[in-house]
Structures are given as structure tokens and as C-alpha cells.
Amino acid sequence: MTRNRYMVSLVLLTFFVISLLTNIINAIVPDIISSFRVSLMAAGFLVFAFFIAYGVMSIPAGFLVERFTEKPVMIVSFLAATLGSLSFALLPRYNVAVVSLFAIGAGMATLQVAINPLLRVAGGEEHYAFNSALAQLVFGSASFISPRIYSYLVLNLTNSSSHQSASLRILGRLTPADLPWASIYWVFAVCALLMMVVLVLSRFPAVRHTAEERAGSLDMYRSLMRQPVVWLYFVAMFAYTGCEQGTANWISNFLHQYHGFDPHTTGAVAVSWFWGLLTLGCVIGLLLLKLFDSGKVLVGACAGALLCLSAALFGPAKVSLIAFPAIGLFASVMWPIVVSLALNSVVEYHGSFSGILGTGIVGAAIVPVIIGRIGDFAGLRTGMAFLYLTFGVVMSVGFWARPLINNATLSLKKAHPETAV
């Protein structure tokens, strides 16, 4: 199969922009609370608006791609992101933010469904595993960079000087003086608009979807939903995404509220390192999965995350500052392990099952709201203690999972070279 390096680069760039827009909300939560004078639950509802779009669009996006092909769907997705970003940049209000984040989330969810098959075809099936890993690294790097861009904009727009660059001066005129953090949505609007232009000018290869990539029929979904194991894995995915966003979303606010750290600098950096270590942990996880059974790795990772969570919630300031990002290191292997165990636990309809698992992303929408609700009544520390439950649910998978195919380890290959997968 001929490799299309330009298209691979375009897909990787798309991954970067998706991540840039997706994970910034974790860093700006303290600003949302202080600027709009809203409760913790109301701040969590903004995260809900964004990630509920992910859950709602995961299955429909597959049908859209099959009906209209990748290019027009991607263009419309970036149009939604452009309009969403621009609406909040022009009218930085809480109610506008809710609609804006839903529009951006819907666009990003649809993009993720469209670009994975495109990456397989453009890069060649024999390189798909490598390119997928590279895409995750690119995704993680944008998550690491995004809070730092926010920090840079806030600090430079707050402390303006005559030596500012032209772009900063323009952002300063466009953004209300009391909401410098909202300037990042002008940046997002420009990024999404530029991606639309690039996509319009690009030639796309024809994509034939594999069984795993097809959205599937309604009969397939009905068949899967009759199986208890499907619901168990859906709950596990719900819990994992809740763990991820429930942690990242409240890091900066917790550090500010309990330890007095500046959310524009120290808080933003802590969020950045959470995503950075989440990416780095994927590499470590690959090595561990070659040595140990995936279920055992999952249990160990959850135990490590729970220890870090305890240190972050109840430890002194310096410990909390390190422990919160460290949760990302342990959480990094949870998503791929749960997904692989899930897909290896059913005989057929893996594409439809992937769509059901994708809807589990609603956990990222609901858990931060639950934490905020508890936090309004009993304090954010008590609210974040809800993560013990969600991490516990993910850990339980390591005990009850019975996959039809186990992950191949070095020892397994040695003992059963003819059957190891």
C-alpha cells in the first residue's frame, strides 16, 4: 500500500488541534468560577456540556462518516469548533460558554471517529500500530502545551507593556480587560479556521472501513446490549473517563483553594504535567504489558493512582503539587487496557462495541459535575474523594475480566509460541 506522508501529517496535526481544544478547560476552571461567580457544580457543568457532546456523537459520527466520507465531515467538525470558539470569544458569558463548549465537543468527537480510519489508509496498514502510537504522543504533547499557552496569554495580557508583540496587542484589544483568560478562545477560533482551509485544499484518499471501524447496524447494537459483559465494560469506561477528567478538571482549583497556588502559573503547570505524564506513562505501559498480564497491570496502576490521590488530597502543599500530576502517570495505561480487554471479551461486532465504549466518555461529563455538587456542600476535598469510587470501579476490571484472548507477554510467548497473540 502506498503511503501518503502528507495525509499522515495532516491527521497528526488534527490530533494536535483536537487535544489543544479539548483539555484547556481543566486549566481555566478557577477563572470560570471567579469571573462568572458560579458554584463548583456550575463550573463542572461546563465540562459536562463539552464531554456530553463526545458521548452523544460517538455512534452518530460513525454513520455520518460512512454516509458523507471523511473530508466533508472533518470540515463541518472544524466549522463547529470555529463557531463555538468564536461565539465565546465574542461573548464571554457563562450561558454562551455552555453552548460553545457543546459545539466544540461535538466537533472534536466527530473528528476522532473520522481520522482513525484515515490514518490507517494514509499510513498503510502495516504502519498503523506505530502511527497510532505516534498520534497519541502528538495528542499528549498538545495537552501538555495547551495550559502553558493559557498561562502565557494571561500573564502577558494582564501585565501589558509597549514591548508586546503585534498578536498580543490584537488579543488585548479583542479580549475584555477583566477576562484575559478568554483570549485563548480567539487562538482556538483561528486554529480551527486554518484547519478548515487546509482540509478544503487537501486531497483525501478513498477509505474502505474495516469491520472494527464501521458504525454497525441497529441489530448489532441490540445483540451487544443483551450481553451483561458489554454493560460492565461500558460502566468501566464511564468510570475511567470520570477519573481522568474528574482529576484534571479540579487540580488547579484544589491547589488554589487549599494551598494558595496561583492558578495562572502553578495550577496551569500542574495540569500540564498531569497530561504530560499521562502521555509518558503510555510508553512505560507498553513495556509493562510485555512483561505482565494486562489485568495485573491494571490493578497495579489503579493502586498507584489511589495512593497518589490520597497524597494529593491529604498531603501538604508540596506533596499535593507532585501527587496530582503523578495520578496521570498511573492512569495512562487504564484506557488502552480496558478497551483491549473489552474488545477481546466479545466474539463479534467489534466496531459496534467500540461505539458503545465511546459513549462511555459521558463519564467525563458527569463525574466532574458530581464532584462539584459534593464540593459545594462539603468542600472540594470531599468532592474529589468521589474519585476513590471511580478508580475502584476501574480496578475491579482487573479482577473480573475474562478475555477470550490474553495479551501476549514475553513469558507467554516462550511457553506457548504457537498460540500467543
Secondary structure, 3 states (H helix, E strand, C coil): CCCCHHHHHHHHHHHHHHHHHHCCHHHHHHHHHHHHCCCHHHHHHHHHHHHHHHHHHHHHHHHHHHHHCHHHHHHHHHHHHHHHHHHHHHCCCHHHHHHHHHHHHHHHHHHHHHHHHHHHHHHCHHHHHHHHHHHHHHHHHHHHHHHHHHHHHHHHHHCCCCCCCHHHHHHHHHCCCCCHHHHHHHHHHHHHHHHHHHHHHCCCCCCCCCCCCCCCCHHHHHHHHCCHHHHHHHHHHHHHHHHHHHHHCCHHHHHHHHHCCCHHHHHHHHHHHHHHHHHHHHHHHHHHHHHCCHHHHHHHHHHHHHHHHHHHHHCCHHHHHHHHHHHHHHHCCHHHHHHHHHHCCCCCCHHHHHHHHHHCCHHHHHHHHHHHHHHHHHCHHHHHCCHHHHHHHHHHHHHHCCCCCCCCCHHHHHHCCCCCC
